Amino acid sequence: MNFAKLYDTELGQILVKLEDEDEGLEVRYYFVPEGLGLCSVAVKFEGDDNWEKAEKYFKTVTEEKSIEVVKEVIDIFPT
């Protein structure tokens, strides 16, 4: 099982990690938008079957999906 994916995109590098945090499991996207420092956004998973849910979601993450997620965040907070 992979726990990280790295994509080199037109938006720059996007790192996607499956992480076990104090509040539960999450799939976190790391990126550096133009004019800003390191940013991240996460999808959190809670409940008894959180590991299965997180793994299932992580497996669906592609370069295209990563770009979509990052673009949504960049559009909310334009530089």
Distance bins in CASP14 RR format, pairs under 12 A and 6 or more apart:
PFRMAT RR
TARGET T0000
AUTHOR 0000-0000-0000
RMODE 2
METHOD distances of the structure
MODEL  1
1 18 0 0 0 0 1 0 0 0 0 0 0
1 51 0 0 0 0 0 1 0 0 0 0 0
1 52 0 0 0 0 0 1 0 0 0 0 0
1 54 0 0 0 0 0 1 0 0 0 0 0
1 55 1 0 0 1 0 0 0 0 0 0 0
1 56 0 0 0 0 0 1 0 0 0 0 0
1 58 0 0 0 0 1 0 0 0 0 0 0
1 59 0 0 0 0 1 0 0 0 0 0 0
2 16 0 0 0 0 1 0 0 0 0 0 0
2 17 0 0 0 0 1 0 0 0 0 0 0
2 18 1 0 0 1 0 0 0 0 0 0 0
2 27 0 0 0 0 0 1 0 0 0 0 0
2 55 0 0 0 0 1 0 0 0 0 0 0
2 58 1 0 0 1 0 0 0 0 0 0 0
2 59 0 0 0 0 1 0 0 0 0 0 0
2 61 0 0 0 0 1 0 0 0 0 0 0
3 15 0 0 0 0 0 1 0 0 0 0 0
3 16 0 0 0 0 1 0 0 0 0 0 0
3 17 1 0 0 1 0 0 0 0 0 0 0
3 18 1 0 1 0 0 0 0 0 0 0 0
3 19 1 0 0 1 0 0 0 0 0 0 0
3 20 0 0 0 0 1 0 0 0 0 0 0
3 25 0 0 0 0 0 1 0 0 0 0 0
3 26 0 0 0 0 0 1 0 0 0 0 0
3 27 0 0 0 0 0 1 0 0 0 0 0
3 28 0 0 0 0 0 1 0 0 0 0 0
3 51 0 0 0 0 0 1 0 0 0 0 0
3 54 0 0 0 0 0 1 0 0 0 0 0
3 55 0 0 0 0 1 0 0 0 0 0 0
3 58 0 0 0 0 1 0 0 0 0 0 0
3 59 0 0 0 0 0 1 0 0 0 0 0
3 61 0 0 0 0 0 1 0 0 0 0 0
4 13 0 0 0 0 0 1 0 0 0 0 0
4 14 0 0 0 0 0 1 0 0 0 0 0
4 15 1 0 0 1 0 0 0 0 0 0 0
4 16 1 0 0 1 0 0 0 0 0 0 0
4 17 1 0 1 0 0 0 0 0 0 0 0
4 18 1 0 0 1 0 0 0 0 0 0 0
4 19 0 0 0 0 1 0 0 0 0 0 0
4 27 0 0 0 0 0 1 0 0 0 0 0
4 28 0 0 0 0 1 0 0 0 0 0 0
4 29 0 0 0 0 0 1 0 0 0 0 0
4 30 0 0 0 0 1 0 0 0 0 0 0
4 58 0 0 0 0 1 0 0 0 0 0 0
4 61 0 0 0 0 0 1 0 0 0 0 0
4 66 0 0 0 0 0 1 0 0 0 0 0
5 13 0 0 0 0 0 1 0 0 0 0 0
5 14 0 0 0 0 1 0 0 0 0 0 0
5 15 1 0 0 1 0 0 0 0 0 0 0
5 16 1 0 1 0 0 0 0 0 0 0 0
5 17 1 0 0 1 0 0 0 0 0 0 0
5 18 0 0 0 0 1 0 0 0 0 0 0
5 27 0 0 0 0 1 0 0 0 0 0 0
5 28 0 0 0 0 0 1 0 0 0 0 0
5 29 0 0 0 0 1 0 0 0 0 0 0
5 30 0 0 0 0 0 1 0 0 0 0 0
5 58 0 0 0 0 1 0 0 0 0 0 0
5 59 0 0 0 0 0 1 0 0 0 0 0
5 60 0 0 0 0 0 1 0 0 0 0 0
5 61 1 0 0 1 0 0 0 0 0 0 0
5 62 0 0 0 0 1 0 0 0 0 0 0
5 63 0 0 0 0 1 0 0 0 0 0 0
5 65 0 0 0 0 0 1 0 0 0 0 0
5 66 1 0 0 1 0 0 0 0 0 0 0
6 12 0 0 0 0 0 1 0 0 0 0 0
6 13 1 0 0 1 0 0 0 0 0 0 0
6 14 1 0 0 1 0 0 0 0 0 0 0
6 15 1 0 1 0 0 0 0 0 0 0 0
6 16 1 0 0 1 0 0 0 0 0 0 0
6 17 0 0 0 0 1 0 0 0 0 0 0
6 29 0 0 0 0 0 1 0 0 0 0 0
6 30 0 0 0 0 1 0 0 0 0 0 0
6 31 0 0 0 0 0 1 0 0 0 0 0
6 61 0 0 0 0 0 1 0 0 0 0 0
6 63 0 0 0 0 1 0 0 0 0 0 0
6 66 0 0 0 0 1 0 0 0 0 0 0
7 13 1 0 0 1 0 0 0 0 0 0 0
7 14 1 0 1 0 0 0 0 0 0 0 0
7 15 0 0 0 0 1 0 0 0 0 0 0
7 16 1 0 0 1 0 0 0 0 0 0 0
7 29 0 0 0 0 1 0 0 0 0 0 0
7 30 0 0 0 0 0 1 0 0 0 0 0
7 31 0 0 0 0 1 0 0 0 0 0 0
7 61 0 0 0 0 1 0 0 0 0 0 0
7 62 0 0 0 0 1 0 0 0 0 0 0
7 63 1 0 1 0 0 0 0 0 0 0 0
7 64 0 0 0 0 1 0 0 0 0 0 0
7 65 0 0 0 0 1 0 0 0 0 0 0
7 66 1 0 1 0 0 0 0 0 0 0 0
7 67 1 0 0 1 0 0 0 0 0 0 0
7 68 0 0 0 0 0 1 0 0 0 0 0
7 69 0 0 0 0 0 1 0 0 0 0 0
7 70 0 0 0 0 1 0 0 0 0 0 0
8 14 0 0 0 0 1 0 0 0 0 0 0
8 15 0 0 0 0 0 1 0 0 0 0 0
8 31 0 0 0 0 0 1 0 0 0 0 0
8 63 0 0 0 0 1 0 0 0 0 0 0
8 66 0 0 0 0 0 1 0 0 0 0 0
8 67 0 0 0 0 0 1 0 0 0 0 0
9 15 0 0 0 0 0 1 0 0 0 0 0
9 16 0 0 0 0 0 1 0 0 0 0 0
9 29 0 0 0 0 0 1 0 0 0 0 0
9 31 0 0 0 0 1 0 0 0 0 0 0
9 32 0 0 0 0 0 1 0 0 0 0 0
9 33 0 0 0 0 0 1 0 0 0 0 0
9 62 0 0 0 0 0 1 0 0 0 0 0
9 63 1 0 0 1 0 0 0 0 0 0 0
9 64 0 0 0 0 1 0 0 0 0 0 0
9 65 0 0 0 0 0 1 0 0 0 0 0
9 66 1 0 0 1 0 0 0 0 0 0 0
9 67 1 0 1 0 0 0 0 0 0 0 0
9 68 0 0 0 0 0 1 0 0 0 0 0
9 69 0 0 0 0 0 1 0 0 0 0 0
9 70 1 0 0 1 0 0 0 0 0 0 0
9 71 0 0 0 0 1 0 0 0 0 0 0
9 74 0 0 0 0 0 1 0 0 0 0 0
10 31 0 0 0 0 0 1 0 0 0 0 0
10 34 0 0 0 0 0 1 0 0 0 0 0
10 63 0 0 0 0 0 1 0 0 0 0 0
10 64 0 0 0 0 0 1 0 0 0 0 0
10 66 0 0 0 0 0 1 0 0 0 0 0
10 67 1 0 0 1 0 0 0 0 0 0 0
10 70 0 0 0 0 0 1 0 0 0 0 0
10 71 0 0 0 0 0 1 0 0 0 0 0
10 74 0 0 0 0 0 1 0 0 0 0 0
11 29 0 0 0 0 0 1 0 0 0 0 0
11 30 0 0 0 0 0 1 0 0 0 0 0
11 31 1 0 0 1 0 0 0 0 0 0 0
11 32 0 0 0 0 1 0 0 0 0 0 0
11 33 1 0 0 1 0 0 0 0 0 0 0
11 34 0 0 0 0 1 0 0 0 0 0 0
11 36 0 0 0 0 0 1 0 0 0 0 0
11 39 0 0 0 0 0 1 0 0 0 0 0
11 63 0 0 0 0 0 1 0 0 0 0 0
11 64 0 0 0 0 0 1 0 0 0 0 0
11 66 0 0 0 0 1 0 0 0 0 0 0
11 67 1 0 0 1 0 0 0 0 0 0 0
11 68 0 0 0 0 0 1 0 0 0 0 0
11 69 0 0 0 0 0 1 0 0 0 0 0
11 70 1 0 1 0 0 0 0 0 0 0 0
11 71 1 0 0 1 0 0 0 0 0 0 0
11 72 0 0 0 0 0 1 0 0 0 0 0
11 73 0 0 0 0 0 1 0 0 0 0 0
11 74 1 0 0 1 0 0 0 0 0 0 0
11 75 0 0 0 0 0 1 0 0 0 0 0
12 30 0 0 0 0 0 1 0 0 0 0 0
12 31 1 0 0 1 0 0 0 0 0 0 0
12 32 1 0 0 1 0 0 0 0 0 0 0
12 33 0 0 0 0 1 0 0 0 0 0 0
12 34 0 0 0 0 1 0 0 0 0 0 0
12 39 0 0 0 0 0 1 0 0 0 0 0
12 63 0 0 0 0 0 1 0 0 0 0 0
12 66 0 0 0 0 0 1 0 0 0 0 0
12 67 0 0 0 0 1 0 0 0 0 0 0
12 70 0 0 0 0 1 0 0 0 0 0 0
12 71 0 0 0 0 0 1 0 0 0 0 0
12 74 0 0 0 0 0 1 0 0 0 0 0
13 29 0 0 0 0 0 1 0 0 0 0 0
13 30 0 0 0 0 1 0 0 0 0 0 0
13 31 1 0 0 1 0 0 0 0 0 0 0
13 32 1 0 0 1 0 0 0 0 0 0 0
13 33 0 0 0 0 0 1 0 0 0 0 0
13 38 0 0 0 0 0 1 0 0 0 0 0
13 63 0 0 0 0 0 1 0 0 0 0 0
13 66 0 0 0 0 1 0 0 0 0 0 0
13 67 0 0 0 0 0 1 0 0 0 0 0
13 70 0 0 0 0 0 1 0 0 0 0 0
14 28 0 0 0 0 0 1 0 0 0 0 0
14 29 1 0 0 1 0 0 0 0 0 0 0
14 30 1 0 0 1 0 0 0 0 0 0 0
14 31 1 0 1 0 0 0 0 0 0 0 0
14 32 0 0 0 0 1 0 0 0 0 0 0
14 33 0 0 0 0 0 1 0 0 0 0 0
14 38 0 0 0 0 0 1 0 0 0 0 0
14 39 0 0 0 0 0 1 0 0 0 0 0
14 40 0 0 0 0 0 1 0 0 0 0 0
14 41 0 0 0 0 0 1 0 0 0 0 0
14 61 0 0 0 0 1 0 0 0 0 0 0
14 62 0 0 0 0 0 1 0 0 0 0 0
14 63 1 0 0 1 0 0 0 0 0 0 0
14 64 0 0 0 0 0 1 0 0 0 0 0
14 65 0 0 0 0 1 0 0 0 0 0 0
14 66 1 0 1 0 0 0 0 0 0 0 0
14 67 1 0 0 1 0 0 0 0 0 0 0
14 68 0 0 0 0 0 1 0 0 0 0 0
14 69 0 0 0 0 1 0 0 0 0 0 0
14 70 1 0 1 0 0 0 0 0 0 0 0
14 71 0 0 0 0 0 1 0 0 0 0 0
14 73 0 0 0 0 0 1 0 0 0 0 0
14 74 0 0 0 0 0 1 0 0 0 0 0
15 27 0 0 0 0 0 1 0 0 0 0 0
15 28 0 0 0 0 1 0 0 0 0 0 0
15 29 1 0 0 1 0 0 0 0 0 0 0
15 30 1 0 1 0 0 0 0 0 0 0 0
15 31 1 0 0 1 0 0 0 0 0 0 0
15 32 0 0 0 0 1 0 0 0 0 0 0
15 38 0 0 0 0 1 0 0 0 0 0 0
15 39 0 0 0 0 0 1 0 0 0 0 0
15 40 0 0 0 0 1 0 0 0 0 0 0
15 41 0 0 0 0 0 1 0 0 0 0 0
15 61 0 0 0 0 0 1 0 0 0 0 0
15 63 0 0 0 0 0 1 0 0 0 0 0
15 66 0 0 0 0 1 0 0 0 0 0 0
15 70 0 0 0 0 0 1 0 0 0 0 0
16 26 0 0 0 0 0 1 0 0 0 0 0
16 27 1 0 0 1 0 0 0 0 0 0 0
16 28 1 0 0 1 0 0 0 0 0 0 0
16 29 1 0 1 0 0 0 0 0 0 0 0
16 30 1 0 0 1 0 0 0 0 0 0 0
16 31 0 0 0 0 1 0 0 0 0 0 0
16 40 0 0 0 0 0 1 0 0 0 0 0
16 41 0 0 0 0 0 1 0 0 0 0 0
16 42 0 0 0 0 0 1 0 0 0 0 0
16 43 0 0 0 0 1 0 0 0 0 0 0
16 54 0 0 0 0 0 1 0 0 0 0 0
16 57 0 0 0 0 0 1 0 0 0 0 0
16 58 1 0 0 1 0 0 0 0 0 0 0
16 59 0 0 0 0 0 1 0 0 0 0 0
16 60 0 0 0 0 0 1 0 0 0 0 0
16 61 1 0 1 0 0 0 0 0 0 0 0
16 62 0 0 0 0 1 0 0 0 0 0 0
16 63 0 0 0 0 1 0 0 0 0 0 0
16 65 0 0 0 0 1 0 0 0 0 0 0
16 66 1 0 1 0 0 0 0 0 0 0 0
16 67 0 0 0 0 0 1 0 0 0 0 0
16 69 0 0 0 0 1 0 0 0 0 0 0
16 70 0 0 0 0 1 0 0 0 0 0 0
17 25 0 0 0 0 0 1 0 0 0 0 0
17 26 0 0 0 0 1 0 0 0 0 0 0
17 27 1 0 0 1 0 0 0 0 0 0 0
17 28 1 0 1 0 0 0 0 0 0 0 0
17 29 0 0 0 0 1 0 0 0 0 0 0
17 30 1 0 0 1 0 0 0 0 0 0 0
17 31 0 0 0 0 0 1 0 0 0 0 0
17 40 0 0 0 0 1 0 0 0 0 0 0
17 41 0 0 0 0 0 1 0 0 0 0 0
17 42 0 0 0 0 1 0 0 0 0 0 0
17 43 0 0 0 0 0 1 0 0 0 0 0
17 54 0 0 0 0 0 1 0 0 0 0 0
17 58 0 0 0 0 1 0 0 0 0 0 0
17 61 0 0 0 0 0 1 0 0 0 0 0
17 66 0 0 0 0 0 1 0 0 0 0 0
18 24 0 0 0 0 0 1 0 0 0 0 0
18 25 1 0 0 1 0 0 0 0 0 0 0
18 26 1 0 0 1 0 0 0 0 0 0 0
18 27 1 0 1 0 0 0 0 0 0 0 0
18 28 0 0 0 0 1 0 0 0 0 0 0
18 29 0 0 0 0 0 1 0 0 0 0 0
18 42 0 0 0 0 0 1 0 0 0 0 0
18 43 0 0 0 0 0 1 0 0 0 0 0
18 44 0 0 0 0 0 1 0 0 0 0 0
18 45 0 0 0 0 1 0 0 0 0 0 0
18 50 0 0 0 0 0 1 0 0 0 0 0
18 51 0 0 0 0 1 0 0 0 0 0 0
18 53 0 0 0 0 0 1 0 0 0 0 0
18 54 1 0 1 0 0 0 0 0 0 0 0
18 55 1 0 0 1 0 0 0 0 0 0 0
18 56 0 0 0 0 0 1 0 0 0 0 0
18 57 0 0 0 0 1 0 0 0 0 0 0
18 58 1 0 1 0 0 0 0 0 0 0 0
18 59 0 0 0 0 1 0 0 0 0 0 0
18 60 0 0 0 0 0 1 0 0 0 0 0
18 61 0 0 0 0 1 0 0 0 0 0 0
19 25 1 0 0 1 0 0 0 0 0 0 0
19 26 1 0 1 0 0 0 0 0 0 0 0
19 27 1 0 0 1 0 0 0 0 0 0 0
19 28 1 0 1 0 0 0 0 0 0 0 0
19 29 0 0 0 0 0 1 0 0 0 0 0
19 30 0 0 0 0 0 1 0 0 0 0 0
19 40 0 0 0 0 0 1 0 0 0 0 0
19 42 1 0 0 1 0 0 0 0 0 0 0
19 43 0 0 0 0 0 1 0 0 0 0 0
19 44 0 0 0 0 1 0 0 0 0 0 0
19 45 0 0 0 0 0 1 0 0 0 0 0
19 50 0 0 0 0 0 1 0 0 0 0 0
19 51 0 0 0 0 0 1 0 0 0 0 0
19 54 0 0 0 0 1 0 0 0 0 0 0
19 58 0 0 0 0 0 1 0 0 0 0 0
20 26 0 0 0 0 1 0 0 0 0 0 0
20 27 0 0 0 0 0 1 0 0 0 0 0
20 28 0 0 0 0 0 1 0 0 0 0 0
20 44 0 0 0 0 0 1 0 0 0 0 0
20 45 0 0 0 0 0 1 0 0 0 0 0
20 50 0 0 0 0 1 0 0 0 0 0 0
20 51 0 0 0 0 1 0 0 0 0 0 0
20 54 0 0 0 0 1 0 0 0 0 0 0
20 55 0 0 0 0 0 1 0 0 0 0 0
21 27 0 0 0 0 0 1 0 0 0 0 0
21 28 0 0 0 0 1 0 0 0 0 0 0
21 40 0 0 0 0 0 1 0 0 0 0 0
21 42 0 0 0 0 1 0 0 0 0 0 0
21 43 0 0 0 0 0 1 0 0 0 0 0
21 44 1 0 0 1 0 0 0 0 0 0 0
21 45 0 0 0 0 0 1 0 0 0 0 0
21 46 0 0 0 0 0 1 0 0 0 0 0
21 50 0 0 0 0 0 1 0 0 0 0 0
21 54 0 0 0 0 0 1 0 0 0 0 0
22 44 0 0 0 0 0 1 0 0 0 0 0
22 46 0 0 0 0 0 1 0 0 0 0 0
23 42 0 0 0 0 1 0 0 0 0 0 0
23 44 1 0 0 1 0 0 0 0 0 0 0
23 45 0 0 0 0 1 0 0 0 0 0 0
23 46 1 0 0 1 0 0 0 0 0 0 0
23 47 0 0 0 0 0 1 0 0 0 0 0
23 50 0 0 0 0 0 1 0 0 0 0 0
24 42 0 0 0 0 0 1 0 0 0 0 0
24 43 0 0 0 0 0 1 0 0 0 0 0
24 44 1 0 0 1 0 0 0 0 0 0 0
24 45 1 0 0 1 0 0 0 0 0 0 0
24 46 1 0 0 1 0 0 0 0 0 0 0
24 47 0 0 0 0 1 0 0 0 0 0 0
24 48 0 0 0 0 0 1 0 0 0 0 0
24 50 1 0 0 1 0 0 0 0 0 0 0
24 51 0 0 0 0 1 0 0 0 0 0 0
24 53 0 0 0 0 0 1 0 0 0 0 0
24 54 0 0 0 0 1 0 0 0 0 0 0
25 42 0 0 0 0 1 0 0 0 0 0 0
25 43 0 0 0 0 1 0 0 0 0 0 0
25 44 1 0 0 1 0 0 0 0 0 0 0
25 45 1 0 1 0 0 0 0 0 0 0 0
25 46 0 0 0 0 1 0 0 0 0 0 0
25 47 0 0 0 0 1 0 0 0 0 0 0
25 48 0 0 0 0 0 1 0 0 0 0 0
25 49 0 0 0 0 0 1 0 0 0 0 0
25 50 1 0 1 0 0 0 0 0 0 0 0
25 51 1 0 0 1 0 0 0 0 0 0 0
25 52 0 0 0 0 1 0 0 0 0 0 0
25 53 1 0 0 1 0 0 0 0 0 0 0
25 54 1 0 1 0 0 0 0 0 0 0 0
25 55 0 0 0 0 1 0 0 0 0 0 0
25 56 0 0 0 0 0 1 0 0 0 0 0
25 57 0 0 0 0 1 0 0 0 0 0 0
25 58 0 0 0 0 1 0 0 0 0 0 0
26 40 0 0 0 0 1 0 0 0 0 0 0
26 41 0 0 0 0 1 0 0 0 0 0 0
26 42 1 0 1 0 0 0 0 0 0 0 0
26 43 1 0 0 1 0 0 0 0 0 0 0
26 44 1 0 1 0 0 0 0 0 0 0 0
26 45 1 0 0 1 0 0 0 0 0 0 0
26 46 0 0 0 0 1 0 0 0 0 0 0
26 50 0 0 0 0 1 0 0 0 0 0 0
26 51 0 0 0 0 0 1 0 0 0 0 0
26 53 0 0 0 0 0 1 0 0 0 0 0
26 54 1 0 0 1 0 0 0 0 0 0 0
26 57 0 0 0 0 1 0 0 0 0 0 0
26 58 0 0 0 0 1 0 0 0 0 0 0
27 40 0 0 0 0 0 1 0 0 0 0 0
27 41 0 0 0 0 1 0 0 0 0 0 0
27 42 1 0 0 1 0 0 0 0 0 0 0
27 43 1 0 1 0 0 0 0 0 0 0 0
27 44 0 0 0 0 1 0 0 0 0 0 0
27 45 1 0 0 1 0 0 0 0 0 0 0
27 50 0 0 0 0 0 1 0 0 0 0 0
27 51 0 0 0 0 0 1 0 0 0 0 0
27 53 0 0 0 0 1 0 0 0 0 0 0
27 54 1 0 0 1 0 0 0 0 0 0 0
27 55 0 0 0 0 1 0 0 0 0 0 0
27 56 0 0 0 0 0 1 0 0 0 0 0
27 57 1 0 1 0 0 0 0 0 0 0 0
27 58 1 0 1 0 0 0 0 0 0 0 0
27 59 0 0 0 0 0 1 0 0 0 0 0
27 60 0 0 0 0 1 0 0 0 0 0 0
27 61 1 0 0 1 0 0 0 0 0 0 0
27 65 0 0 0 0 0 1 0 0 0 0 0
27 66 0 0 0 0 0 1 0 0 0 0 0
27 69 0 0 0 0 1 0 0 0 0 0 0
28 38 0 0 0 0 0 1 0 0 0 0 0
28 39 0 0 0 0 0 1 0 0 0 0 0
28 40 1 0 1 0 0 0 0 0 0 0 0
28 41 1 0 0 1 0 0 0 0 0 0 0
28 42 1 0 1 0 0 0 0 0 0 0 0
28 43 1 0 0 1 0 0 0 0 0 0 0
28 44 0 0 0 0 1 0 0 0 0 0 0
28 45 0 0 0 0 0 1 0 0 0 0 0
28 54 0 0 0 0 0 1 0 0 0 0 0
28 57 0 0 0 0 0 1 0 0 0 0 0
28 58 0 0 0 0 0 1 0 0 0 0 0
28 61 0 0 0 0 0 1 0 0 0 0 0
28 66 0 0 0 0 0 1 0 0 0 0 0
28 69 0 0 0 0 0 1 0 0 0 0 0
28 70 0 0 0 0 0 1 0 0 0 0 0
28 73 0 0 0 0 0 1 0 0 0 0 0
29 38 0 0 0 0 0 1 0 0 0 0 0
29 39 0 0 0 0 1 0 0 0 0 0 0
29 40 1 0 0 1 0 0 0 0 0 0 0
29 41 1 0 1 0 0 0 0 0 0 0 0
29 42 1 0 0 1 0 0 0 0 0 0 0
29 43 0 0 0 0 1 0 0 0 0 0 0
29 57 0 0 0 0 0 1 0 0 0 0 0
29 58 0 0 0 0 0 1 0 0 0 0 0
29 61 0 0 0 0 1 0 0 0 0 0 0
29 63 0 0 0 0 0 1 0 0 0 0 0
29 65 0 0 0 0 1 0 0 0 0 0 0
29 66 1 0 0 1 0 0 0 0 0 0 0
29 67 0 0 0 0 0 1 0 0 0 0 0
29 68 0 0 0 0 0 1 0 0 0 0 0
29 69 1 0 1 0 0 0 0 0 0 0 0
29 70 1 0 0 1 0 0 0 0 0 0 0
29 71 0 0 0 0 0 1 0 0 0 0 0
29 72 0 0 0 0 0 1 0 0 0 0 0
29 73 0 0 0 0 1 0 0 0 0 0 0
29 74 0 0 0 0 0 1 0 0 0 0 0
30 37 0 0 0 0 0 1 0 0 0 0 0
30 38 1 0 0 1 0 0 0 0 0 0 0
30 39 1 0 0 1 0 0 0 0 0 0 0
30 40 1 0 1 0 0 0 0 0 0 0 0
30 41 0 0 0 0 1 0 0 0 0 0 0
30 42 0 0 0 0 1 0 0 0 0 0 0
30 66 0 0 0 0 0 1 0 0 0 0 0
30 69 0 0 0 0 0 1 0 0 0 0 0
30 70 0 0 0 0 1 0 0 0 0 0 0
30 73 0 0 0 0 0 1 0 0 0 0 0
31 37 0 0 0 0 1 0 0 0 0 0 0
31 38 1 0 0 1 0 0 0 0 0 0 0
31 39 1 0 1 0 0 0 0 0 0 0 0
31 40 1 0 0 1 0 0 0 0 0 0 0
31 41 0 0 0 0 1 0 0 0 0 0 0
31 66 0 0 0 0 1 0 0 0 0 0 0
31 67 0 0 0 0 1 0 0 0 0 0 0
31 69 0 0 0 0 1 0 0 0 0 0 0
31 70 1 0 1 0 0 0 0 0 0 0 0
31 71 0 0 0 0 1 0 0 0 0 0 0
31 72 0 0 0 0 0 1 0 0 0 0 0
31 73 1 0 0 1 0 0 0 0 0 0 0
31 74 0 0 0 0 1 0 0 0 0 0 0
31 77 0 0 0 0 0 1 0 0 0 0 0
32 38 1 0 1 0 0 0 0 0 0 0 0
32 39 1 0 0 1 0 0 0 0 0 0 0
32 40 0 0 0 0 0 1 0 0 0 0 0
32 70 0 0 0 0 1 0 0 0 0 0 0
32 73 0 0 0 0 0 1 0 0 0 0 0
32 74 0 0 0 0 0 1 0 0 0 0 0
32 79 0 0 0 0 0 1 0 0 0 0 0
33 39 1 0 0 1 0 0 0 0 0 0 0
33 40 0 0 0 0 0 1 0 0 0 0 0
33 41 0 0 0 0 0 1 0 0 0 0 0
33 70 1 0 0 1 0 0 0 0 0 0 0
33 71 0 0 0 0 1 0 0 0 0 0 0
33 72 0 0 0 0 0 1 0 0 0 0 0
33 73 0 0 0 0 1 0 0 0 0 0 0
33 74 1 0 1 0 0 0 0 0 0 0 0
33 75 0 0 0 0 0 1 0 0 0 0 0
33 76 0 0 0 0 0 1 0 0 0 0 0
33 77 0 0 0 0 1 0 0 0 0 0 0
33 78 0 0 0 0 1 0 0 0 0 0 0
33 79 1 0 0 1 0 0 0 0 0 0 0
34 70 0 0 0 0 0 1 0 0 0 0 0
34 74 0 0 0 0 1 0 0 0 0 0 0
34 77 0 0 0 0 0 1 0 0 0 0 0
34 78 0 0 0 0 0 1 0 0 0 0 0
34 79 1 0 0 1 0 0 0 0 0 0 0
35 74 0 0 0 0 0 1 0 0 0 0 0
35 77 0 0 0 0 0 1 0 0 0 0 0
35 78 0 0 0 0 0 1 0 0 0 0 0
35 79 1 0 1 0 0 0 0 0 0 0 0
36 70 0 0 0 0 0 1 0 0 0 0 0
36 73 0 0 0 0 0 1 0 0 0 0 0
36 74 0 0 0 0 1 0 0 0 0 0 0
36 77 0 0 0 0 1 0 0 0 0 0 0
36 78 0 0 0 0 0 1 0 0 0 0 0
36 79 1 0 0 1 0 0 0 0 0 0 0
37 77 0 0 0 0 0 1 0 0 0 0 0
37 79 0 0 0 0 0 1 0 0 0 0 0
39 69 0 0 0 0 0 1 0 0 0 0 0
39 70 0 0 0 0 1 0 0 0 0 0 0
39 73 1 0 0 1 0 0 0 0 0 0 0
39 74 0 0 0 0 1 0 0 0 0 0 0
39 76 0 0 0 0 0 1 0 0 0 0 0
39 77 0 0 0 0 1 0 0 0 0 0 0
39 79 0 0 0 0 0 1 0 0 0 0 0
40 69 0 0 0 0 0 1 0 0 0 0 0
40 70 0 0 0 0 1 0 0 0 0 0 0
40 73 0 0 0 0 1 0 0 0 0 0 0
41 66 0 0 0 0 0 1 0 0 0 0 0
41 68 0 0 0 0 0 1 0 0 0 0 0
41 69 1 0 0 1 0 0 0 0 0 0 0
41 70 1 0 0 1 0 0 0 0 0 0 0
41 71 0 0 0 0 0 1 0 0 0 0 0
41 72 0 0 0 0 1 0 0 0 0 0 0
41 73 1 0 1 0 0 0 0 0 0 0 0
41 74 0 0 0 0 0 1 0 0 0 0 0
41 76 0 0 0 0 1 0 0 0 0 0 0
41 77 0 0 0 0 0 1 0 0 0 0 0
42 54 0 0 0 0 0 1 0 0 0 0 0
42 57 0 0 0 0 0 1 0 0 0 0 0
42 58 0 0 0 0 0 1 0 0 0 0 0
42 69 0 0 0 0 0 1 0 0 0 0 0
42 73 0 0 0 0 0 1 0 0 0 0 0
43 50 0 0 0 0 0 1 0 0 0 0 0
43 53 0 0 0 0 1 0 0 0 0 0 0
43 54 0 0 0 0 1 0 0 0 0 0 0
43 56 0 0 0 0 0 1 0 0 0 0 0
43 57 1 0 0 1 0 0 0 0 0 0 0
43 58 0 0 0 0 1 0 0 0 0 0 0
43 60 0 0 0 0 0 1 0 0 0 0 0
43 61 0 0 0 0 1 0 0 0 0 0 0
43 65 0 0 0 0 0 1 0 0 0 0 0
43 66 0 0 0 0 0 1 0 0 0 0 0
43 69 0 0 0 0 1 0 0 0 0 0 0
44 50 0 0 0 0 1 0 0 0 0 0 0
44 53 0 0 0 0 1 0 0 0 0 0 0
44 54 0 0 0 0 1 0 0 0 0 0 0
44 57 0 0 0 0 0 1 0 0 0 0 0
45 51 1 0 0 1 0 0 0 0 0 0 0
45 52 0 0 0 0 1 0 0 0 0 0 0
45 53 1 0 1 0 0 0 0 0 0 0 0
45 54 1 0 1 0 0 0 0 0 0 0 0
45 55 0 0 0 0 1 0 0 0 0 0 0
45 56 0 0 0 0 1 0 0 0 0 0 0
45 57 1 0 0 1 0 0 0 0 0 0 0
45 58 0 0 0 0 1 0 0 0 0 0 0
46 53 0 0 0 0 1 0 0 0 0 0 0
46 54 0 0 0 0 1 0 0 0 0 0 0
47 53 0 0 0 0 1 0 0 0 0 0 0
47 54 0 0 0 0 0 1 0 0 0 0 0
49 55 0 0 0 0 0 1 0 0 0 0 0
49 56 0 0 0 0 1 0 0 0 0 0 0
50 56 0 0 0 0 0 1 0 0 0 0 0
50 57 0 0 0 0 0 1 0 0 0 0 0
51 57 0 0 0 0 0 1 0 0 0 0 0
51 58 0 0 0 0 0 1 0 0 0 0 0
52 58 0 0 0 0 0 1 0 0 0 0 0
52 59 0 0 0 0 0 1 0 0 0 0 0
53 59 0 0 0 0 0 1 0 0 0 0 0
53 60 0 0 0 0 0 1 0 0 0 0 0
54 60 0 0 0 0 0 1 0 0 0 0 0
54 61 0 0 0 0 0 1 0 0 0 0 0
55 61 0 0 0 0 0 1 0 0 0 0 0
57 65 0 0 0 0 1 0 0 0 0 0 0
57 69 0 0 0 0 0 1 0 0 0 0 0
58 65 0 0 0 0 0 1 0 0 0 0 0
58 66 0 0 0 0 0 1 0 0 0 0 0
59 65 0 0 0 0 0 1 0 0 0 0 0
60 66 0 0 0 0 0 1 0 0 0 0 0
60 68 0 0 0 0 0 1 0 0 0 0 0
60 69 0 0 0 0 0 1 0 0 0 0 0
61 67 0 0 0 0 0 1 0 0 0 0 0
61 68 0 0 0 0 0 1 0 0 0 0 0
61 69 0 0 0 0 1 0 0 0 0 0 0
61 70 0 0 0 0 0 1 0 0 0 0 0
62 68 0 0 0 0 1 0 0 0 0 0 0
62 69 0 0 0 0 0 1 0 0 0 0 0
63 69 0 0 0 0 0 1 0 0 0 0 0
63 70 0 0 0 0 0 1 0 0 0 0 0
64 70 0 0 0 0 0 1 0 0 0 0 0
64 71 0 0 0 0 0 1 0 0 0 0 0
65 71 0 0 0 0 0 1 0 0 0 0 0
65 72 0 0 0 0 0 1 0 0 0 0 0
66 72 0 0 0 0 0 1 0 0 0 0 0
66 73 0 0 0 0 0 1 0 0 0 0 0
67 73 0 0 0 0 0 1 0 0 0 0 0
67 74 0 0 0 0 0 1 0 0 0 0 0
68 74 0 0 0 0 0 1 0 0 0 0 0
68 75 0 0 0 0 0 1 0 0 0 0 0
69 75 0 0 0 0 0 1 0 0 0 0 0
69 76 0 0 0 0 0 1 0 0 0 0 0
70 76 0 0 0 0 0 1 0 0 0 0 0
70 77 0 0 0 0 0 1 0 0 0 0 0
71 77 0 0 0 0 0 1 0 0 0 0 0
71 78 0 0 0 0 0 1 0 0 0 0 0
73 79 0 0 0 0 0 1 0 0 0 0 0
END
